[in-house]
Amino acid sequence: MGLIWLALGAIALWAIIRLGRQTEQPGNGHWRITATVIGAVLMAGAVLAASRGGWLWAAAMGATGIALVVQSRVR
């Protein structure tokens, strides 16, 4: 159970650092910020689903979360 909390903490820390490095003007970066937050939530959900044995859900949520994060980095 400790590794699950470590993984969730790492995802939360990554999201906070990523959001802190946003250099968007106010009103322009809403898509990027939203995509980062939703991607982090999906990756955390994937960790929880994998820990409970739901590998199909974990793969789907993880892939969607990573896709959102990658797309949010494209300007």
C-alpha positions, -999 to 999 in steps of 0.1 A, spaced: 0 0 0 30 23 6 40 22 -30 6 33 -42 8 64 -20 43 70 -33 31 68 -69 2 91 -62 24 116 -44 49 116 -73 20 123 -98 8 151 -76 43 166 -72 48 164 -110 15 182 -116 24 210 -92 58 215 -107 43 214 -142 17 239 -134 43 261 -117 63 262 -149 34 274 -171 44 306 -188 11 314 -204 -5 348 -204 -37 351 -183 -66 339 -205 -45 321 -231 -33 289 -213 -66 275 -199 -65 245 -223 -30 236 -212 -37 240 -175 -69 220 -177 -52 192 -198 -24 189 -173 -48 186 -143 -71 161 -160 -41 141 -173 -27 139 -137 -60 128 -123 -63 101 -150 -28 89 -143 -36 87 -106 -67 68 -114 -47 44 -135 -24 38 -105 -54 31 -82 -71 8 -108 -39 -11 -114 -34 -16 -77 -69 -32 -75 -64 -55 -105 -83 -35 -131 -56 -37 -157 -78 -28 -187 -91 4 -170 -56 12 -158 -42 10 -193 -70 31 -208 -68 58 -182 -30 58 -183 -29 61 -221 -55 89 -221 -37 108 -193 -4 106 -211 -20 116 -244 -36 147 -227 -3 157 -211 17 153 -244 -9 173 -263 -9 201 -237 28 206 -243 23 213 -280 19 250 -286 
